Amino acid sequence: MIVIRFLFISVPIREFLAVVGGEARLPCNIAIPKEPDIISLILWYREAPKSPIYTLDFRKGLPNDAKHFPGKMLTGRAHFDTAEYPPTLKINPTYVEDEGVYKCRIEYRRSRTVTRPVKLITIGNC
């Protein structure tokens, strides 16, 4: 008989505040779990959509040549800033309806995919 036990650790979701009409900043820890490895894609999801709201594609070229693809919900008001550490999804202006749980999914070439949730709380109702 084989017994398999899983250990589930509950980690609180980090919360970030943004004033409606201002800039929201959502960080994504992209630390590589095993060396040597590189990132292929970074995808941002909001709540539980089927498609990403923002994609950063590293598959062709160097990290500085990564392709940015904001989804329809963020077109014209979002940018994933890889010059900061940790890299940060910036949404400007922020709307009341932007509030919610966002997930940053990092796909590595060799290591397992990692998903890191963060919660955006909006302040104000402009």
C-alpha positions as CSV (number, residue, x, y, z in Angstrom):
1,M,0.0,0.0,0.0
2,I,1.2,3.5,-0.9
3,V,0.2,6.5,1.2
4,I,0.7,9.9,-0.3
5,R,0.2,13.0,1.9
6,F,0.2,16.5,0.6
7,L,1.1,19.4,2.7
8,F,-0.9,22.5,2.0
9,I,0.4,25.7,3.4
10,S,-1.9,28.7,3.5
11,V,0.0,31.9,2.6
12,P,-1.9,35.2,2.9
13,I,-2.3,37.1,-0.3
14,R,-0.4,40.4,-0.3
15,E,-2.6,43.4,-0.6
16,F,-1.8,46.6,-2.5
17,L,-3.8,49.8,-2.4
18,A,-4.4,52.2,-5.3
19,V,-6.4,55.4,-5.4
20,V,-9.0,55.4,-8.2
21,G,-7.7,57.6,-11.0
22,G,-4.1,57.0,-9.8
23,E,-1.5,54.3,-10.5
24,A,-1.8,50.8,-9.2
25,R,1.5,48.9,-8.8
26,L,1.3,45.1,-8.5
27,P,4.7,43.4,-8.1
28,C,5.6,39.9,-9.3
29,N,8.4,37.9,-7.7
30,I,10.1,36.3,-10.7
31,A,13.0,34.6,-8.8
32,I,14.1,31.6,-10.8
33,P,13.6,28.4,-8.6
34,K,16.5,26.4,-10.1
35,E,19.6,27.6,-11.9
36,P,20.3,27.6,-14.8
37,D,16.9,28.5,-16.2
38,I,15.2,31.4,-17.9
39,I,11.7,32.8,-18.1
40,S,9.7,32.1,-21.2
41,L,6.5,33.9,-20.4
42,I,4.9,36.1,-17.7
43,L,1.1,36.1,-17.8
44,W,-1.2,38.2,-15.6
45,Y,-4.7,37.0,-14.8
46,R,-7.5,38.8,-12.9
47,E,-9.8,36.7,-10.8
48,A,-10.5,33.6,-12.9
49,P,-10.5,34.6,-16.6
50,K,-9.7,32.1,-19.3
51,S,-7.3,34.4,-21.0
52,P,-4.5,36.6,-19.6
53,I,-5.0,40.3,-19.1
54,Y,-1.3,41.0,-19.8
55,T,1.4,38.9,-21.4
56,L,5.1,39.4,-21.5
57,D,6.8,37.0,-24.0
58,F,10.5,36.3,-23.7
59,R,10.5,33.3,-26.1
60,K,12.2,35.1,-29.0
61,G,15.2,37.2,-28.2
62,L,16.8,38.8,-25.2
63,P,14.9,40.0,-22.1
64,N,15.1,43.6,-23.3
65,D,13.4,42.5,-26.5
66,A,10.4,40.9,-24.7
67,K,7.0,41.5,-26.4
68,H,4.3,43.2,-24.3
69,F,0.7,42.2,-25.0
70,P,-1.9,44.0,-22.8
71,G,-5.3,42.5,-22.9
72,K,-8.4,44.4,-23.9
73,M,-9.2,45.4,-20.3
74,L,-5.8,47.1,-19.8
75,T,-5.1,48.4,-23.3
76,G,-3.7,51.9,-23.1
77,R,-3.4,52.0,-19.3
78,A,-1.0,49.2,-18.3
79,H,2.7,48.3,-18.6
80,F,4.7,45.6,-17.0
81,D,7.9,47.3,-15.8
82,T,10.8,44.8,-15.8
83,A,13.4,47.6,-15.0
84,E,12.1,47.5,-11.3
85,Y,12.8,44.7,-8.9
86,P,10.5,43.0,-8.4
87,P,9.0,43.7,-11.8
88,T,5.7,45.5,-11.5
89,L,2.5,45.6,-13.4
90,K,1.5,49.3,-13.4
91,I,-2.1,50.2,-14.2
92,N,-2.8,53.9,-14.8
93,P,-5.5,55.2,-14.4
94,T,-6.9,52.7,-11.9
95,Y,-10.7,52.2,-12.0
96,V,-13.0,51.0,-9.1
97,E,-13.7,47.8,-11.1
98,D,-9.9,47.0,-11.2
99,E,-10.2,45.8,-7.6
100,G,-9.7,42.1,-7.1
101,V,-7.2,39.2,-7.0
102,Y,-4.6,39.2,-9.7
103,K,-2.3,36.3,-10.5
104,C,1.2,36.6,-11.9
105,R,2.1,33.3,-13.7
106,I,5.7,32.7,-14.5
107,E,6.6,30.0,-17.1
108,Y,10.2,28.9,-17.0
109,R,11.9,26.9,-19.7
110,R,12.9,24.0,-17.4
111,S,11.3,24.6,-14.0
112,R,7.7,24.3,-13.0
113,T,5.3,27.1,-13.6
114,V,4.8,29.4,-10.6
115,T,1.7,31.5,-9.9
116,R,1.9,34.3,-7.4
117,P,-1.4,36.0,-6.3
118,V,-1.8,39.6,-5.2
119,K,-4.9,41.6,-4.2
120,L,-5.6,45.1,-5.5
121,I,-7.8,47.3,-3.3
122,T,-9.1,50.5,-4.8
123,I,-9.7,53.6,-2.7
124,G,-12.3,56.2,-3.8
125,N,-15.1,56.2,-6.3
126,C,-14.2,58.8,-9.0
